[in-house]
Amino acid sequence: MEAWITTLLQTLSLPEYGLGTAFVVAFLSATLLPLGSEPVVFGLVKLNPELFWPAIGVATLGNTLGGMVSWAMGWGAHALIDRERGHPTHLRAVDWLERFGPKACLLAWLPVVGDPLCLVAGWLKFPPLACACYMAIGKFLRYLTLTWGLLWASQGMQLPGWLLKAAG
């Protein structure tokens, strides 16, 4: 059994499979499933440093699409409940979220609250394109920061030149 798992992990870490694996894990982790995609992205980049930007991009795309699945579930749940009850449903707990609108989806990267936030954005029928854009920005920054930070902590990797110019 151990040999099978080792072979599977080695195969999934190959560049030709690694990006697909990162996409799937990032997609699933953006739903309400209790998964974390950061270790997969970090592991892929650690084993294949030349895949830094593709891994960040693929993980951002997968995680954003997964967040939009949660958004769609919230939108569908709201429509179904409103139809069954015969009147609009309103939750006081989301009043503050309505004030921020789709911009609140920038926080979709947060652990524990980020995934339900996407669901609530759909529930509140926020515009899907605006939500997807804000989700993508937040998730991209999370993957960039965490992956670079973990690489730096594990091997003293330098900041990319363009980022040094932007910071300095």
C-alpha positions in Angstrom: 0.0 0.0 0.0 2.8 2.5 0.9 4.5 1.9 -2.5 1.2 2.7 -4.3 0.8 6.0 -2.4 4.5 7.0 -2.9 4.1 6.3 -6.7 0.9 8.3 -6.9 2.5 11.3 -5.1 5.6 11.2 -7.3 3.4 11.0 -10.4 1.2 13.9 -9.3 4.2 16.1 -8.6 5.5 15.8 -12.1 5.1 19.1 -14.0 2.8 17.6 -16.6 0.4 16.4 -13.8 1.3 18.8 -11.0 -0.5 21.8 -12.5 -3.7 19.8 -13.1 -3.5 18.5 -9.5 -3.0 22.0 -8.2 -6.1 23.2 -10.2 -8.3 20.4 -8.9 -7.2 20.8 -5.3 -7.6 24.6 -5.4 -11.0 24.3 -7.0 -12.2 21.8 -4.4 -10.7 23.8 -1.5 -12.7 26.9 -2.5 -16.0 25.0 -2.0 -17.3 24.2 1.5 -15.1 21.1 1.6 -12.4 21.3 4.3 -9.3 21.2 2.1 -6.3 23.4 1.9 -4.6 24.0 -1.5 -1.6 25.9 -0.3 0.5 22.8 0.6 -0.1 21.4 -2.9 1.0 24.7 -4.6 4.0 25.0 -2.3 5.0 21.4 -2.9 4.7 21.8 -6.7 6.8 25.0 -6.7 9.4 23.5 -4.3 9.9 20.5 -6.6 9.6 22.5 -9.8 10.7 26.2 -9.2 10.2 27.0 -12.9 6.5 26.5 -12.3 6.2 29.3 -9.8 4.0 31.6 -11.9 2.1 28.9 -13.7 1.3 27.3 -10.3 0.1 30.6 -8.9 -2.0 31.2 -11.9 -3.6 27.8 -12.1 -4.3 27.7 -8.4 -5.9 31.2 -8.6 -8.0 30.2 -11.5 -9.1 26.9 -9.8 -9.8 28.6 -6.5 -11.8 31.4 -8.1 -13.9 29.0 -10.1 -14.5 27.0 -7.0 -15.6 30.2 -5.2 -18.0 30.9 -8.0 -19.5 27.4 -7.6 -20.2 28.4 -3.9 -21.6 31.8 -5.2 -24.0 29.8 -7.5 -25.0 27.5 -4.7 -25.9 30.6 -2.6 -27.8 32.2 -5.4 -29.7 29.0 -6.1 -30.5 28.4 -2.5 -31.9 31.9 -2.1 -34.1 31.6 -5.2 -35.4 28.2 -4.0 -36.1 29.3 -0.5 -37.9 32.5 -1.6 -40.0 30.5 -4.0 -40.9 27.9 -1.3 -41.7 30.5 1.3 -43.6 32.8 -1.0 -41.7 35.9 0.1 -38.1 37.2 0.1 -35.8 35.9 2.8 -33.5 38.4 4.6 -30.9 37.5 7.2 -29.8 40.3 9.6 -26.4 38.8 9.9 -25.5 39.8 6.3 -26.6 43.4 6.5 -22.9 44.5 6.9 -22.0 42.5 3.8 -24.6 44.3 1.7 -22.9 47.6 2.5 -19.7 46.4 0.9 -21.2 44.6 -2.1 -19.0 42.5 -4.4 -15.9 44.2 -2.9 -16.4 41.9 0.1 -15.3 39.0 -2.1 -11.7 40.3 -1.8 -11.9 38.5 1.6 -12.8 35.2 0.0 -9.2 34.1 0.6 -9.6 34.1 4.4 -9.6 30.7 6.2 -12.9 29.6 7.7 -15.0 32.6 6.6 -13.9 32.9 2.9 -15.8 30.0 1.5 -19.1 30.8 3.2 -18.6 34.5 2.1 -18.8 33.4 -1.5 -21.9 31.5 -0.7 -23.5 34.5 1.0 -22.4 36.8 -2.0 -24.5 34.5 -4.2 -27.3 34.5 -1.7 -27.4 38.3 -1.8 -27.3 38.1 -5.6 -24.2 40.2 -6.0 -23.1 40.5 -9.7 -21.2 37.3 -10.6 -18.5 39.0 -12.8 -17.7 41.6 -10.1 -17.5 38.9 -7.4 -15.3 36.7 -9.6 -12.9 39.6 -10.2 -12.6 40.5 -6.6 -12.2 36.8 -5.6 -9.5 36.4 -8.1 -7.5 39.4 -6.9 -7.7 38.3 -3.2 -6.9 34.7 -4.0 -4.0 35.6 -6.3 -2.5 37.8 -3.6 -2.9 34.9 -1.1 -1.2 32.3 -3.3 1.6 34.7 -4.2 2.2 35.8 -0.6 2.0 32.3 0.9 4.0 30.5 -1.7 6.7 33.1 -1.8 6.8 33.3 2.0 7.1 29.5 2.4 9.8 29.3 -0.3 11.7 32.2 1.4 11.4 30.5 4.8 12.5 27.2 3.5 15.4 28.2 1.3 15.9 32.0 1.5 14.5 32.5 -2.0 14.7 36.1 -3.3 11.8 38.3 -4.3 11.2 38.4 -8.1 12.9 41.4 -9.7 9.6 43.0 -10.8 8.3 42.8 -7.2 11.5 44.4 -5.8 11.1 47.3 -8.2 7.4 47.7 -7.3 8.3 47.7 -3.5 11.3 50.0 -3.8 
